[in-house]
Amino acid sequence: MDYRKYSEDELRDYGIWRVSLPTMKKEVKLLDEVTVNAINYAADRVDGTGPFDNEDFLLSKMIEKDDKIKNIKFIENKINCIEEA
């Protein structure tokens, strides 16, 4: 393994992470504010195939938020490790 190349890549990523981390946190806050119209069970489909699936939309936003939070934690951990080194 080329440790010099690995270190250079990590430091390059560190610079990108430091800049993008605040934006990622803002995106998570925006996902908290996602709302949908009231559910009309006569018209809304709940099988995930229709264009007006409020449940499907909310679930996808919840999954997206969870993924972003995991990425933020991973990046914060990497940043801390680099700064400690």
HTML snippet that shows the backbone in 3Dmol.js (N, CA, C, O; Angstrom):
<script src="https://3Dmol.org/build/3Dmol-min.js"></script>
<div id="view" style="width:600px;height:400px;position:relative"></div>
<script>
const pdb = `
ATOM      1  N   MET A   1       0.837  -1.179   0.000  1.00  0.00           N
ATOM      2  CA  MET A   1       0.000   0.000   0.000  1.00  0.00           C
ATOM      3  C   MET A   1       0.884   1.246   0.000  1.00  0.00           C
ATOM      4  O   MET A   1       1.881   1.318   0.719  1.00  0.00           O
ATOM      5  N   ASP A   2       0.510   2.196  -0.798  1.00  0.00           N
ATOM      6  CA  ASP A   2       1.248   3.445  -0.889  1.00  0.00           C
ATOM      7  C   ASP A   2       0.676   4.426   0.142  1.00  0.00           C
ATOM      8  O   ASP A   2      -0.319   5.103  -0.117  1.00  0.00           O
ATOM      9  N   TYR A   3       1.317   4.493   1.308  1.00  0.00           N
ATOM     10  CA  TYR A   3       0.802   5.307   2.403  1.00  0.00           C
ATOM     11  C   TYR A   3       0.876   6.799   2.110  1.00  0.00           C
ATOM     12  O   TYR A   3       0.046   7.576   2.582  1.00  0.00           O
ATOM     13  N   ARG A   4       1.858   7.182   1.341  1.00  0.00           N
ATOM     14  CA  ARG A   4       1.974   8.601   0.984  1.00  0.00           C
ATOM     15  C   ARG A   4       0.772   9.028   0.134  1.00  0.00           C
ATOM     16  O   ARG A   4       0.171  10.074   0.379  1.00  0.00           O
ATOM     17  N   LYS A   5       0.432   8.217  -0.856  1.00  0.00           N
ATOM     18  CA  LYS A   5      -0.713   8.528  -1.721  1.00  0.00           C
ATOM     19  C   LYS A   5      -2.002   8.515  -0.900  1.00  0.00           C
ATOM     20  O   LYS A   5      -2.857   9.383  -1.072  1.00  0.00           O
ATOM     21  N   TYR A   6      -2.141   7.542  -0.019  1.00  0.00           N
ATOM     22  CA  TYR A   6      -3.322   7.453   0.826  1.00  0.00           C
ATOM     23  C   TYR A   6      -3.447   8.712   1.696  1.00  0.00           C
ATOM     24  O   TYR A   6      -4.534   9.277   1.820  1.00  0.00           O
ATOM     25  N   SER A   7      -2.347   9.142   2.288  1.00  0.00           N
ATOM     26  CA  SER A   7      -2.355  10.339   3.132  1.00  0.00           C
ATOM     27  C   SER A   7      -2.714  11.581   2.331  1.00  0.00           C
ATOM     28  O   SER A   7      -3.477  12.425   2.803  1.00  0.00           O
ATOM     29  N   GLU A   8      -2.176  11.698   1.133  1.00  0.00           N
ATOM     30  CA  GLU A   8      -2.504  12.839   0.275  1.00  0.00           C
ATOM     31  C   GLU A   8      -3.989  12.858  -0.058  1.00  0.00           C
ATOM     32  O   GLU A   8      -4.621  13.914  -0.035  1.00  0.00           O
ATOM     33  N   ASP A   9      -4.545  11.693  -0.366  1.00  0.00           N
ATOM     34  CA  ASP A   9      -5.968  11.606  -0.677  1.00  0.00           C
ATOM     35  C   ASP A   9      -6.823  11.975   0.536  1.00  0.00           C
ATOM     36  O   ASP A   9      -7.824  12.680   0.405  1.00  0.00           O
ATOM     37  N   GLU A  10      -6.427  11.499   1.706  1.00  0.00           N
ATOM     38  CA  GLU A  10      -7.184  11.817   2.917  1.00  0.00           C
ATOM     39  C   GLU A  10      -7.149  13.313   3.211  1.00  0.00           C
ATOM     40  O   GLU A  10      -8.167  13.890   3.593  1.00  0.00           O
ATOM     41  N   LEU A  11      -5.994  13.944   3.039  1.00  0.00           N
ATOM     42  CA  LEU A  11      -5.898  15.378   3.288  1.00  0.00           C
ATOM     43  C   LEU A  11      -6.679  16.184   2.260  1.00  0.00           C
ATOM     44  O   LEU A  11      -7.251  17.222   2.592  1.00  0.00           O
ATOM     45  N   ARG A  12      -6.708  15.722   1.032  1.00  0.00           N
ATOM     46  CA  ARG A  12      -7.509  16.378   0.004  1.00  0.00           C
ATOM     47  C   ARG A  12      -9.003  16.260   0.366  1.00  0.00           C
ATOM     48  O   ARG A  12      -9.756  17.229   0.273  1.00  0.00           O
ATOM     49  N   ASP A  13      -9.402  15.069   0.773  1.00  0.00           N
ATOM     50  CA  ASP A  13     -10.790  14.866   1.188  1.00  0.00           C
ATOM     51  C   ASP A  13     -11.121  15.700   2.425  1.00  0.00           C
ATOM     52  O   ASP A  13     -12.236  16.203   2.561  1.00  0.00           O
ATOM     53  N   TYR A  14     -10.148  15.842   3.322  1.00  0.00           N
ATOM     54  CA  TYR A  14     -10.354  16.632   4.534  1.00  0.00           C
ATOM     55  C   TYR A  14     -10.775  18.063   4.179  1.00  0.00           C
ATOM     56  O   TYR A  14     -11.698  18.609   4.783  1.00  0.00           O
ATOM     57  N   GLY A  15     -10.112  18.649   3.223  1.00  0.00           N
ATOM     58  CA  GLY A  15     -10.463  20.000   2.796  1.00  0.00           C
ATOM     59  C   GLY A  15     -11.870  20.077   2.236  1.00  0.00           C
ATOM     60  O   GLY A  15     -12.600  21.031   2.506  1.00  0.00           O
ATOM     61  N   ILE A  16     -12.249  19.083   1.461  1.00  0.00           N
ATOM     62  CA  ILE A  16     -13.596  19.041   0.888  1.00  0.00           C
ATOM     63  C   ILE A  16     -14.624  18.840   1.996  1.00  0.00           C
ATOM     64  O   ILE A  16     -15.671  19.488   2.000  1.00  0.00           O
ATOM     65  N   TRP A  17     -14.328  17.943   2.935  1.00  0.00           N
ATOM     66  CA  TRP A  17     -15.262  17.658   4.021  1.00  0.00           C
ATOM     67  C   TRP A  17     -15.503  18.881   4.897  1.00  0.00           C
ATOM     68  O   TRP A  17     -16.636  19.153   5.295  1.00  0.00           O
ATOM     69  N   ARG A  18     -14.429  19.621   5.199  1.00  0.00           N
ATOM     70  CA  ARG A  18     -14.568  20.803   6.059  1.00  0.00           C
ATOM     71  C   ARG A  18     -15.503  21.837   5.437  1.00  0.00           C
ATOM     72  O   ARG A  18     -16.236  22.529   6.143  1.00  0.00           O
ATOM     73  N   VAL A  19     -15.468  21.934   4.116  1.00  0.00           N
ATOM     74  CA  VAL A  19     -16.313  22.898   3.417  1.00  0.00           C
ATOM     75  C   VAL A  19     -17.750  22.385   3.293  1.00  0.00           C
ATOM     76  O   VAL A  19     -18.698  23.157   3.440  1.00  0.00           O
ATOM     77  N   SER A  20     -17.914  21.093   3.025  1.00  0.00           N
ATOM     78  CA  SER A  20     -19.247  20.556   2.740  1.00  0.00           C
ATOM     79  C   SER A  20     -20.039  20.165   3.992  1.00  0.00           C
ATOM     80  O   SER A  20     -21.258  20.013   3.915  1.00  0.00           O
ATOM     81  N   LEU A  21     -19.386  20.001   5.126  1.00  0.00           N
ATOM     82  CA  LEU A  21     -20.083  19.559   6.341  1.00  0.00           C
ATOM     83  C   LEU A  21     -21.203  20.505   6.781  1.00  0.00           C
ATOM     84  O   LEU A  21     -22.291  20.023   7.098  1.00  0.00           O
ATOM     85  N   PRO A  22     -20.997  21.814   6.816  1.00  0.00           N
ATOM     86  CA  PRO A  22     -22.110  22.696   7.201  1.00  0.00           C
ATOM     87  C   PRO A  22     -23.315  22.590   6.246  1.00  0.00           C
ATOM     88  O   PRO A  22     -24.464  22.663   6.683  1.00  0.00           O
ATOM     89  N   THR A  23     -23.049  22.420   4.973  1.00  0.00           N
ATOM     90  CA  THR A  23     -24.129  22.277   3.995  1.00  0.00           C
ATOM     91  C   THR A  23     -24.904  20.992   4.242  1.00  0.00           C
ATOM     92  O   THR A  23     -26.132  20.979   4.148  1.00  0.00           O
ATOM     93  N   MET A  24     -24.207  19.925   4.554  1.00  0.00           N
ATOM     94  CA  MET A  24     -24.869  18.653   4.830  1.00  0.00           C
ATOM     95  C   MET A  24     -25.767  18.758   6.059  1.00  0.00           C
ATOM     96  O   MET A  24     -26.858  18.188   6.085  1.00  0.00           O
ATOM     97  N   LYS A  25     -25.310  19.483   7.074  1.00  0.00           N
ATOM     98  CA  LYS A  25     -26.117  19.656   8.282  1.00  0.00           C
ATOM     99  C   LYS A  25     -27.369  20.487   7.984  1.00  0.00           C
ATOM    100  O   LYS A  25     -28.436  20.226   8.539  1.00  0.00           O
ATOM    101  N   LYS A  26     -27.238  21.477   7.116  1.00  0.00           N
ATOM    102  CA  LYS A  26     -28.398  22.270   6.718  1.00  0.00           C
ATOM    103  C   LYS A  26     -29.402  21.417   5.952  1.00  0.00           C
ATOM    104  O   LYS A  26     -30.612  21.575   6.116  1.00  0.00           O
ATOM    105  N   GLU A  27     -28.898  20.514   5.115  1.00  0.00           N
ATOM    106  CA  GLU A  27     -29.789  19.626   4.360  1.00  0.00           C
ATOM    107  C   GLU A  27     -30.605  18.741   5.299  1.00  0.00           C
ATOM    108  O   GLU A  27     -31.783  18.485   5.048  1.00  0.00           O
ATOM    109  N   VAL A  28     -29.981  18.274   6.378  1.00  0.00           N
ATOM    110  CA  VAL A  28     -30.697  17.441   7.352  1.00  0.00           C
ATOM    111  C   VAL A  28     -31.792  18.268   8.023  1.00  0.00           C
ATOM    112  O   VAL A  28     -32.902  17.774   8.224  1.00  0.00           O
ATOM    113  N   LYS A  29     -31.493  19.520   8.371  1.00  0.00           N
ATOM    114  CA  LYS A  29     -32.510  20.378   8.979  1.00  0.00           C
ATOM    115  C   LYS A  29     -33.669  20.622   8.015  1.00  0.00           C
ATOM    116  O   LYS A  29     -34.827  20.664   8.431  1.00  0.00           O
ATOM    117  N   LEU A  30     -33.360  20.781   6.737  1.00  0.00           N
ATOM    118  CA  LEU A  30     -34.420  20.975   5.751  1.00  0.00           C
ATOM    119  C   LEU A  30     -35.292  19.735   5.619  1.00  0.00           C
ATOM    120  O   LEU A  30     -36.502  19.844   5.421  1.00  0.00           O
ATOM    121  N   LEU A  31     -34.688  18.558   5.727  1.00  0.00           N
ATOM    122  CA  LEU A  31     -35.466  17.331   5.659  1.00  0.00           C
ATOM    123  C   LEU A  31     -36.398  17.190   6.859  1.00  0.00           C
ATOM    124  O   LEU A  31     -37.432  16.528   6.767  1.00  0.00           O
ATOM    125  N   ASP A  32     -36.037  17.812   7.987  1.00  0.00           N
ATOM    126  CA  ASP A  32     -36.938  17.803   9.151  1.00  0.00           C
ATOM    127  C   ASP A  32     -38.202  18.602   8.877  1.00  0.00           C
ATOM    128  O   ASP A  32     -39.243  18.352   9.484  1.00  0.00           O
ATOM    129  N   GLU A  33     -38.114  19.561   7.965  1.00  0.00           N
ATOM    130  CA  GLU A  33     -39.236  20.452   7.702  1.00  0.00           C
ATOM    131  C   GLU A  33     -40.112  19.990   6.541  1.00  0.00           C
ATOM    132  O   GLU A  33     -41.016  20.717   6.131  1.00  0.00           O
ATOM    133  N   VAL A  34     -39.864  18.801   6.006  1.00  0.00           N
ATOM    134  CA  VAL A  34     -40.651  18.294   4.884  1.00  0.00           C
ATOM    135  C   VAL A  34     -42.065  17.992   5.358  1.00  0.00           C
ATOM    136  O   VAL A  34     -42.268  17.312   6.364  1.00  0.00           O
ATOM    137  N   THR A  35     -43.023  18.501   4.627  1.00  0.00           N
ATOM    138  CA  THR A  35     -44.421  18.237   4.942  1.00  0.00           C
ATOM    139  C   THR A  35     -45.145  17.821   3.675  1.00  0.00           C
ATOM    140  O   THR A  35     -44.664  18.045   2.564  1.00  0.00           O
ATOM    141  N   VAL A  36     -46.281  17.226   3.854  1.00  0.00           N
ATOM    142  CA  VAL A  36     -47.137  16.851   2.724  1.00  0.00           C
ATOM    143  C   VAL A  36     -48.563  17.280   3.052  1.00  0.00           C
ATOM    144  O   VAL A  36     -48.892  17.580   4.199  1.00  0.00           O
ATOM    145  N   ASN A  37     -49.376  17.302   2.047  1.00  0.00           N
ATOM    146  CA  ASN A  37     -50.783  17.611   2.240  1.00  0.00           C
ATOM    147  C   ASN A  37     -51.449  16.489   3.030  1.00  0.00           C
ATOM    148  O   ASN A  37     -50.898  15.396   3.161  1.00  0.00           O
ATOM    149  N   ALA A  38     -52.613  16.768   3.542  1.00  0.00           N
ATOM    150  CA  ALA A  38     -53.373  15.752   4.259  1.00  0.00           C
ATOM    151  C   ALA A  38     -53.601  14.548   3.341  1.00  0.00           C
ATOM    152  O   ALA A  38     -53.747  14.688   2.127  1.00  0.00           O
ATOM    153  N   ILE A  39     -53.627  13.395   3.939  1.00  0.00           N
ATOM    154  CA  ILE A  39     -53.776  12.167   3.167  1.00  0.00           C
ATOM    155  C   ILE A  39     -55.249  11.915   2.879  1.00  0.00           C
ATOM    156  O   ILE A  39     -56.073  11.854   3.792  1.00  0.00           O
ATOM    157  N   ASN A  40     -55.561  11.772   1.625  1.00  0.00           N
ATOM    158  CA  ASN A  40     -56.908  11.412   1.197  1.00  0.00           C
ATOM    159  C   ASN A  40     -56.865   9.927   0.850  1.00  0.00           C
ATOM    160  O   ASN A  40     -56.418   9.556  -0.236  1.00  0.00           O
ATOM    161  N   TYR A  41     -57.321   9.090   1.749  1.00  0.00           N
ATOM    162  CA  TYR A  41     -57.207   7.649   1.547  1.00  0.00           C
ATOM    163  C   TYR A  41     -58.054   7.145   0.387  1.00  0.00           C
ATOM    164  O   TYR A  41     -57.826   6.045  -0.116  1.00  0.00           O
ATOM    165  N   ALA A  42     -59.018   7.931  -0.036  1.00  0.00           N
ATOM    166  CA  ALA A  42     -59.817   7.528  -1.191  1.00  0.00           C
ATOM    167  C   ALA A  42     -59.020   7.693  -2.482  1.00  0.00           C
ATOM    168  O   ALA A  42     -59.231   6.948  -3.440  1.00  0.00           O
ATOM    169  N   ALA A  43     -58.115   8.653  -2.514  1.00  0.00           N
ATOM    170  CA  ALA A  43     -57.365   8.929  -3.739  1.00  0.00           C
ATOM    171  C   ALA A  43     -55.912   8.453  -3.666  1.00  0.00           C
ATOM    172  O   ALA A  43     -55.354   8.019  -4.674  1.00  0.00           O
ATOM    173  N   ASP A  44     -55.303   8.528  -2.494  1.00  0.00           N
ATOM    174  CA  ASP A  44     -53.889   8.169  -2.365  1.00  0.00           C
ATOM    175  C   ASP A  44     -53.714   6.662  -2.394  1.00  0.00           C
ATOM    176  O   ASP A  44     -54.501   5.893  -1.841  1.00  0.00           O
ATOM    177  N   ARG A  45     -52.656   6.290  -3.061  1.00  0.00           N
ATOM    178  CA  ARG A  45     -52.299   4.872  -3.075  1.00  0.00           C
ATOM    179  C   ARG A  45     -51.189   4.669  -2.061  1.00  0.00           C
ATOM    180  O   ARG A  45     -50.374   5.566  -1.846  1.00  0.00           O
ATOM    181  N   VAL A  46     -51.149   3.540  -1.456  1.00  0.00           N
ATOM    182  CA  VAL A  46     -50.133   3.273  -0.444  1.00  0.00           C
ATOM    183  C   VAL A  46     -49.181   2.163  -0.871  1.00  0.00           C
ATOM    184  O   VAL A  46     -48.408   1.657  -0.058  1.00  0.00           O
ATOM    185  N   ASP A  47     -49.234   1.790  -2.129  1.00  0.00           N
ATOM    186  CA  ASP A  47     -48.379   0.695  -2.588  1.00  0.00           C
ATOM    187  C   ASP A  47     -47.052   1.179  -3.168  1.00  0.00           C
ATOM    188  O   ASP A  47     -46.231   0.362  -3.585  1.00  0.00           O
ATOM    189  N   GLY A  48     -46.830   2.491  -3.201  1.00  0.00           N
ATOM    190  CA  GLY A  48     -45.557   3.020  -3.680  1.00  0.00           C
ATOM    191  C   GLY A  48     -45.444   3.128  -5.182  1.00  0.00           C
ATOM    192  O   GLY A  48     -44.358   3.405  -5.692  1.00  0.00           O
ATOM    193  N   THR A  49     -46.521   2.920  -5.906  1.00  0.00           N
ATOM    194  CA  THR A  49     -46.433   2.976  -7.366  1.00  0.00           C
ATOM    195  C   THR A  49     -47.060   4.223  -7.954  1.00  0.00           C
ATOM    196  O   THR A  49     -46.820   4.532  -9.121  1.00  0.00           O
ATOM    197  N   GLY A  50     -47.849   4.942  -7.191  1.00  0.00           N
ATOM    198  CA  GLY A  50     -48.527   6.123  -7.715  1.00  0.00           C
ATOM    199  C   GLY A  50     -47.714   7.386  -7.518  1.00  0.00           C
ATOM    200  O   GLY A  50     -46.830   7.431  -6.662  1.00  0.00           O
ATOM    201  N   PRO A  51     -48.007   8.415  -8.303  1.00  0.00           N
ATOM    202  CA  PRO A  51     -47.253   9.662  -8.183  1.00  0.00           C
ATOM    203  C   PRO A  51     -47.662  10.500  -6.974  1.00  0.00           C
ATOM    204  O   PRO A  51     -46.989  11.480  -6.654  1.00  0.00           O
ATOM    205  N   PHE A  52     -48.734  10.141  -6.307  1.00  0.00           N
ATOM    206  CA  PHE A  52     -49.238  10.935  -5.199  1.00  0.00           C
ATOM    207  C   PHE A  52     -49.170  10.173  -3.877  1.00  0.00           C
ATOM    208  O   PHE A  52     -50.035  10.350  -3.019  1.00  0.00           O
ATOM    209  N   ASP A  53     -48.181   9.352  -3.709  1.00  0.00           N
ATOM    210  CA  ASP A  53     -48.043   8.537  -2.509  1.00  0.00           C
ATOM    211  C   ASP A  53     -47.369   9.339  -1.399  1.00  0.00           C
ATOM    212  O   ASP A  53     -46.142   9.421  -1.345  1.00  0.00           O
ATOM    213  N   ASN A  54     -48.174   9.930  -0.511  1.00  0.00           N
ATOM    214  CA  ASN A  54     -47.616  10.712   0.588  1.00  0.00           C
ATOM    215  C   ASN A  54     -46.775   9.851   1.516  1.00  0.00           C
ATOM    216  O   ASN A  54     -45.714  10.277   1.973  1.00  0.00           O
ATOM    217  N   GLU A  55     -47.245   8.645   1.796  1.00  0.00           N
ATOM    218  CA  GLU A  55     -46.502   7.761   2.690  1.00  0.00           C
ATOM    219  C   GLU A  55     -45.142   7.402   2.088  1.00  0.00           C
ATOM    220  O   GLU A  55     -44.121   7.414   2.776  1.00  0.00           O
ATOM    221  N   ASP A  56     -45.148   7.085   0.803  1.00  0.00           N
ATOM    222  CA  ASP A  56     -43.899   6.736   0.130  1.00  0.00           C
ATOM    223  C   ASP A  56     -42.941   7.914   0.120  1.00  0.00           C
ATOM    224  O   ASP A  56     -41.740   7.742   0.329  1.00  0.00           O
ATOM    225  N   PHE A  57     -43.459   9.102  -0.120  1.00  0.00           N
ATOM    226  CA  PHE A  57     -42.633  10.301  -0.133  1.00  0.00           C
ATOM    227  C   PHE A  57     -42.007  10.536   1.240  1.00  0.00           C
ATOM    228  O   PHE A  57     -40.808  10.796   1.343  1.00  0.00           O
ATOM    229  N   LEU A  58     -42.815  10.445   2.288  1.00  0.00           N
ATOM    230  CA  LEU A  58     -42.280  10.661   3.632  1.00  0.00           C
ATOM    231  C   LEU A  58     -41.253   9.604   4.013  1.00  0.00           C
ATOM    232  O   LEU A  58     -40.231   9.918   4.623  1.00  0.00           O
ATOM    233  N   LEU A  59     -41.520   8.363   3.657  1.00  0.00           N
ATOM    234  CA  LEU A  59     -40.558   7.299   3.962  1.00  0.00           C
ATOM    235  C   LEU A  59     -39.238   7.520   3.240  1.00  0.00           C
ATOM    236  O   LEU A  59     -38.171   7.319   3.820  1.00  0.00           O
ATOM    237  N   SER A  60     -39.302   7.931   1.981  1.00  0.00           N
ATOM    238  CA  SER A  60     -38.060   8.168   1.238  1.00  0.00           C
ATOM    239  C   SER A  60     -37.281   9.329   1.846  1.00  0.00           C
ATOM    240  O   SER A  60     -36.051   9.290   1.876  1.00  0.00           O
ATOM    241  N   LYS A  61     -37.966  10.357   2.330  1.00  0.00           N
ATOM    242  CA  LYS A  61     -37.291  11.489   2.973  1.00  0.00           C
ATOM    243  C   LYS A  61     -36.685  11.074   4.308  1.00  0.00           C
ATOM    244  O   LYS A  61     -35.612  11.551   4.675  1.00  0.00           O
ATOM    245  N   MET A  62     -37.366  10.184   5.040  1.00  0.00           N
ATOM    246  CA  MET A  62     -36.813   9.691   6.296  1.00  0.00           C
ATOM    247  C   MET A  62     -35.551   8.879   6.056  1.00  0.00           C
ATOM    248  O   MET A  62     -34.575   9.001   6.796  1.00  0.00           O
ATOM    249  N   ILE A  63     -35.574   8.052   5.018  1.00  0.00           N
ATOM    250  CA  ILE A  63     -34.395   7.250   4.678  1.00  0.00           C
ATOM    251  C   ILE A  63     -33.254   8.157   4.228  1.00  0.00           C
ATOM    252  O   ILE A  63     -32.101   7.956   4.609  1.00  0.00           O
ATOM    253  N   GLU A  64     -33.586   9.151   3.417  1.00  0.00           N
ATOM    254  CA  GLU A  64     -32.571  10.112   2.957  1.00  0.00           C
ATOM    255  C   GLU A  64     -31.940  10.837   4.143  1.00  0.00           C
ATOM    256  O   GLU A  64     -30.723  11.018   4.183  1.00  0.00           O
ATOM    257  N   LYS A  65     -32.756  11.249   5.103  1.00  0.00           N
ATOM    258  CA  LYS A  65     -32.245  11.929   6.289  1.00  0.00           C
ATOM    259  C   LYS A  65     -31.335  11.005   7.091  1.00  0.00           C
ATOM    260  O   LYS A  65     -30.270  11.425   7.544  1.00  0.00           O
ATOM    261  N   ASP A  66     -31.741   9.766   7.269  1.00  0.00           N
ATOM    262  CA  ASP A  66     -30.936   8.798   8.012  1.00  0.00           C
ATOM    263  C   ASP A  66     -29.582   8.584   7.341  1.00  0.00           C
ATOM    264  O   ASP A  66     -28.554   8.520   8.015  1.00  0.00           O
ATOM    265  N   ASP A  67     -29.583   8.474   6.017  1.00  0.00           N
ATOM    266  CA  ASP A  67     -28.326   8.301   5.278  1.00  0.00           C
ATOM    267  C   ASP A  67     -27.418   9.518   5.434  1.00  0.00           C
ATOM    268  O   ASP A  67     -26.207   9.375   5.600  1.00  0.00           O
ATOM    269  N   LYS A  68     -27.999  10.703   5.380  1.00  0.00           N
ATOM    270  CA  LYS A  68     -27.204  11.924   5.529  1.00  0.00           C
ATOM    271  C   LYS A  68     -26.605  12.020   6.927  1.00  0.00           C
ATOM    272  O   LYS A  68     -25.462  12.448   7.085  1.00  0.00           O
ATOM    273  N   ILE A  69     -27.369  11.627   7.937  1.00  0.00           N
ATOM    274  CA  ILE A  69     -26.857  11.656   9.307  1.00  0.00           C
ATOM    275  C   ILE A  69     -25.696  10.675   9.468  1.00  0.00           C
ATOM    276  O   ILE A  69     -24.703  10.989  10.125  1.00  0.00           O
ATOM    277  N   LYS A  70     -25.819   9.504   8.878  1.00  0.00           N
ATOM    278  CA  LYS A  70     -24.726   8.524   8.937  1.00  0.00           C
ATOM    279  C   LYS A  70     -23.481   9.062   8.244  1.00  0.00           C
ATOM    280  O   LYS A  70     -22.370   8.887   8.744  1.00  0.00           O
ATOM    281  N   ASN A  71     -23.657   9.715   7.095  1.00  0.00           N
ATOM    282  CA  ASN A  71     -22.521  10.297   6.384  1.00  0.00           C
ATOM    283  C   ASN A  71     -21.869  11.416   7.193  1.00  0.00           C
ATOM    284  O   ASN A  71     -20.645  11.535   7.228  1.00  0.00           O
ATOM    285  N   ILE A  72     -22.694  12.230   7.838  1.00  0.00           N
ATOM    286  CA  ILE A  72     -22.149  13.312   8.653  1.00  0.00           C
ATOM    287  C   ILE A  72     -21.319  12.749   9.798  1.00  0.00           C
ATOM    288  O   ILE A  72     -20.223  13.240  10.067  1.00  0.00           O
ATOM    289  N   LYS A  73     -21.825  11.731  10.473  1.00  0.00           N
ATOM    290  CA  LYS A  73     -21.078  11.122  11.579  1.00  0.00           C
ATOM    291  C   LYS A  73     -19.765  10.527  11.084  1.00  0.00           C
ATOM    292  O   LYS A  73     -18.734  10.668  11.741  1.00  0.00           O
ATOM    293  N   PHE A  74     -19.796   9.863   9.930  1.00  0.00           N
ATOM    294  CA  PHE A  74     -18.583   9.284   9.356  1.00  0.00           C
ATOM    295  C   PHE A  74     -17.560  10.378   9.042  1.00  0.00           C
ATOM    296  O   PHE A  74     -16.380  10.244   9.364  1.00  0.00           O
ATOM    297  N   ILE A  75     -18.018  11.447   8.418  1.00  0.00           N
ATOM    298  CA  ILE A  75     -17.118  12.537   8.037  1.00  0.00           C
ATOM    299  C   ILE A  75     -16.560  13.229   9.279  1.00  0.00           C
ATOM    300  O   ILE A  75     -15.372  13.548   9.327  1.00  0.00           O
ATOM    301  N   GLU A  76     -17.408  13.465  10.285  1.00  0.00           N
ATOM    302  CA  GLU A  76     -16.923  14.087  11.519  1.00  0.00           C
ATOM    303  C   GLU A  76     -15.872  13.225  12.191  1.00  0.00           C
ATOM    304  O   GLU A  76     -14.898  13.744  12.735  1.00  0.00           O
ATOM    305  N   ASN A  77     -16.058  11.914  12.161  1.00  0.00           N
ATOM    306  CA  ASN A  77     -15.075  11.002  12.732  1.00  0.00           C
ATOM    307  C   ASN A  77     -13.755  11.079  11.972  1.00  0.00           C
ATOM    308  O   ASN A  77     -12.685  11.128  12.578  1.00  0.00           O
ATOM    309  N   LYS A  78     -13.835  11.089  10.635  1.00  0.00           N
ATOM    310  CA  LYS A  78     -12.609  11.188   9.818  1.00  0.00           C
ATOM    311  C   LYS A  78     -11.895  12.519  10.073  1.00  0.00           C
ATOM    312  O   LYS A  78     -10.671  12.558  10.192  1.00  0.00           O
ATOM    313  N   ILE A  79     -12.669  13.609  10.157  1.00  0.00           N
ATOM    314  CA  ILE A  79     -12.072  14.927  10.414  1.00  0.00           C
ATOM    315  C   ILE A  79     -11.366  14.931  11.765  1.00  0.00           C
ATOM    316  O   ILE A  79     -10.247  15.429  11.882  1.00  0.00           O
ATOM    317  N   ASN A  80     -12.013  14.379  12.779  1.00  0.00           N
ATOM    318  CA  ASN A  80     -11.398  14.327  14.114  1.00  0.00           C
ATOM    319  C   ASN A  80     -10.111  13.517  14.102  1.00  0.00           C
ATOM    320  O   ASN A  80      -9.126  13.910  14.726  1.00  0.00           O
ATOM    321  N   CYS A  81     -10.111  12.396  13.403  1.00  0.00           N
ATOM    322  CA  CYS A  81      -8.910  11.564  13.325  1.00  0.00           C
ATOM    323  C   CYS A  81      -7.765  12.312  12.644  1.00  0.00           C
ATOM    324  O   CYS A  81      -6.622  12.253  13.097  1.00  0.00           O
ATOM    325  N   ILE A  82      -8.071  13.004  11.572  1.00  0.00           N
ATOM    326  CA  ILE A  82      -7.036  13.759  10.848  1.00  0.00           C
ATOM    327  C   ILE A  82      -6.511  14.900  11.705  1.00  0.00           C
ATOM    328  O   ILE A  82      -5.305  15.142  11.743  1.00  0.00           O
ATOM    329  N   GLU A  83      -7.410  15.608  12.398  1.00  0.00           N
ATOM    330  CA  GLU A  83      -6.981  16.729  13.237  1.00  0.00           C
ATOM    331  C   GLU A  83      -6.166  16.266  14.435  1.00  0.00           C
ATOM    332  O   GLU A  83      -5.253  16.969  14.869  1.00  0.00           O
ATOM    333  N   GLU A  84      -6.482  15.089  14.977  1.00  0.00           N
ATOM    334  CA  GLU A  84      -5.703  14.548  16.093  1.00  0.00           C
ATOM    335  C   GLU A  84      -4.311  14.109  15.658  1.00  0.00           C
ATOM    336  O   GLU A  84      -3.353  14.169  16.429  1.00  0.00           O
ATOM    337  N   ALA A  85      -4.220  13.667  14.406  1.00  0.00           N
ATOM    338  CA  ALA A  85      -2.909  13.222  13.895  1.00  0.00           C
ATOM    339  C   ALA A  85      -2.011  14.427  13.715  1.00  0.00           C
ATOM    340  O   ALA A  85      -0.863  14.284  13.295  1.00  0.00           O
TER     341      ALA A  85
END
`;
const viewer = $3Dmol.createViewer("view");
viewer.addModel(pdb, "pdb");
viewer.setStyle({}, {cartoon: {color: "spectrum"}});
viewer.zoomTo();
viewer.render();
</script>
